[in-house]
């Protein structure tokens, strides 16, 4: 899954693809590099990020979604807002990727009657303060229980299990130790549903390698490989070509 952030303030590439033309050029570049899907986001959820209004978010992503009609790969929209979900689905989005796991009032209703895929993510707290002091007794068990409960809520609401995938939320209210425990715990989480892992260029890569965000490609590719080895079905990445090549070699040589 190739990342296209249509934002001025994302932690890794904020501002680089802020205009619709820039975002569309990047999206098509990622498809050419081998992305199987794209994830379009109009609101940064990096630690400390300020919220964005729903209409500003729509102004950012709708021209990109319109431009990607018929692009040949499924397009996911990274949003927690029901109004944005409905608008994105109306122009052909294939997945809603929600960091709030459809807990926002109206989110279940926004997706229930479509046939879109849905990614439910775990986050402790909210983006502005989630990294202040995250604490868990057993991070794998608590993330598992939360995601299982959200999946059950979806099924009660009439959303089929087959439409769901889950994201442990690396870096969303987690320390490096929590993130590493979740990476090792992926086989357990994969018992629930297909797992999407997003660790690309994140702080955990920098904490391990000592490198700034712009120099974390190799570390990110290594983490993506480890995630797939541990059972991830989807890896959400900035560096598509490098990740695709690494996965091809891993698949042929394992």
Residue pairs with C-beta under 8 A, 6 or more apart in sequence:
1 35
1 36
1 37
1 38
1 39
1 76
1 196
1 234
1 235
1 236
1 237
2 27
2 30
2 31
2 33
2 35
2 37
2 38
2 39
2 237
2 238
2 240
3 13
3 30
3 38
3 39
3 41
3 200
3 236
3 237
3 238
4 17
4 23
4 26
4 27
4 30
4 38
4 39
4 40
4 41
4 64
5 12
5 13
5 14
5 16
5 17
5 41
5 44
6 17
6 18
6 20
6 23
6 40
6 41
6 42
6 60
6 61
6 64
7 14
7 15
7 18
7 41
7 42
7 43
7 44
7 60
8 14
8 15
8 18
9 15
9 44
9 46
9 49
10 41
10 44
10 46
11 44
11 46
11 47
11 201
11 202
11 203
11 213
12 200
12 201
12 213
12 214
12 238
13 238
14 44
16 22
16 26
17 23
17 25
17 26
18 60
20 63
20 64
20 67
23 40
23 64
24 64
24 67
24 68
27 38
27 40
27 64
27 67
27 68
27 71
28 71
30 38
30 240
31 38
31 71
31 72
31 73
33 240
33 241
33 244
34 240
34 241
34 244
35 73
35 240
35 244
36 73
36 74
37 73
37 74
37 75
37 76
37 94
37 95
37 234
38 68
38 71
38 73
38 74
38 75
38 76
39 76
39 77
39 78
39 95
39 97
39 236
40 61
40 64
40 65
40 68
40 75
40 76
40 77
40 78
41 61
41 77
41 78
41 79
42 52
42 56
42 57
42 58
42 60
42 61
42 78
42 79
42 84
43 49
43 51
43 52
43 57
43 78
43 79
43 80
44 52
44 127
45 78
45 99
45 127
45 172
46 127
47 127
47 130
47 131
47 171
47 203
48 127
48 128
48 129
48 131
49 127
49 128
50 128
51 127
51 128
54 81
54 83
54 84
57 79
57 81
57 84
58 83
58 84
58 87
61 77
61 79
61 84
61 88
62 87
62 88
62 91
65 75
65 77
65 88
65 91
65 92
65 93
66 91
68 75
69 91
69 92
74 94
74 95
74 117
75 92
75 93
75 94
75 95
76 93
76 94
76 95
76 96
76 97
76 117
76 119
77 84
77 85
77 88
77 93
77 95
77 96
77 97
78 97
78 98
78 99
79 85
79 88
79 96
79 97
79 98
80 98
80 99
80 100
80 104
80 107
81 104
82 104
82 105
82 106
82 107
82 109
82 110
83 110
85 96
85 98
85 107
85 110
85 111
86 110
88 96
89 96
89 110
89 111
89 114
89 116
93 116
94 116
94 117
95 116
95 117
95 118
95 119
96 110
96 111
96 116
96 117
96 118
96 119
97 119
97 121
97 167
97 196
98 104
98 107
98 118
98 119
98 120
98 121
99 121
99 123
99 127
99 169
99 172
100 107
100 121
100 123
101 120
101 121
101 122
101 123
101 146
101 147
101 150
102 108
102 111
102 118
102 120
102 150
102 153
102 154
103 150
108 153
108 154
108 157
108 159
111 118
111 159
112 157
112 158
112 159
115 163
116 163
117 163
117 164
117 165
118 154
118 159
118 163
118 164
118 165
119 164
119 165
119 166
119 167
119 196
120 147
120 150
120 151
120 154
120 164
120 165
120 166
120 167
121 166
121 167
121 168
121 169
121 172
122 143
122 146
122 147
122 166
122 167
122 168
122 169
122 172
123 130
123 169
123 172
123 173
124 130
124 134
124 136
124 169
124 172
124 173
124 174
125 132
125 134
125 173
127 172
130 172
130 173
131 171
131 173
134 173
134 174
134 175
134 178
136 142
136 178
139 174
139 178
139 181
139 182
139 185
140 181
140 182
140 184
140 185
140 188
140 189
143 168
143 169
143 182
143 185
143 189
144 185
144 188
144 189
144 192
147 166
147 168
147 189
147 192
147 193
148 192
151 161
151 164
151 166
151 192
151 193
154 161
154 163
154 164
155 161
161 193
164 193
165 193
165 194
165 195
165 196
165 233
165 234
166 189
166 192
166 193
166 194
166 195
166 196
167 195
167 196
167 197
167 198
168 182
168 185
168 186
168 189
168 195
168 197
170 179
170 182
170 183
170 197
170 198
170 199
170 202
170 204
171 179
171 199
171 202
171 203
171 204
174 182
176 203
176 204
176 207
176 208
179 199
179 204
180 204
182 189
183 199
183 223
183 226
183 227
183 230
184 230
186 195
186 197
186 227
186 230
186 231
186 232
187 230
187 231
189 195
189 231
190 231
190 232
190 233
194 233
194 234
195 231
195 232
195 233
195 234
196 232
196 233
196 234
196 235
196 236
197 224
197 227
197 232
197 234
197 235
197 236
198 235
198 236
198 237
199 205
199 220
199 223
199 224
199 227
200 216
200 220
200 223
200 224
200 235
200 236
200 237
200 238
200 239
201 213
201 216
201 217
201 220
201 238
202 216
202 220
204 223
205 211
205 216
205 219
205 220
205 223
206 212
206 213
206 216
206 219
208 219
209 216
209 218
209 219
211 219
217 238
217 239
217 242
218 242
220 237
220 238
220 239
220 243
221 237
221 239
221 242
221 243
221 246
224 232
224 235
224 237
224 243
224 246
224 247
225 246
225 247
225 250
227 235
228 235
228 247
228 250
229 250
229 254
235 243
237 243
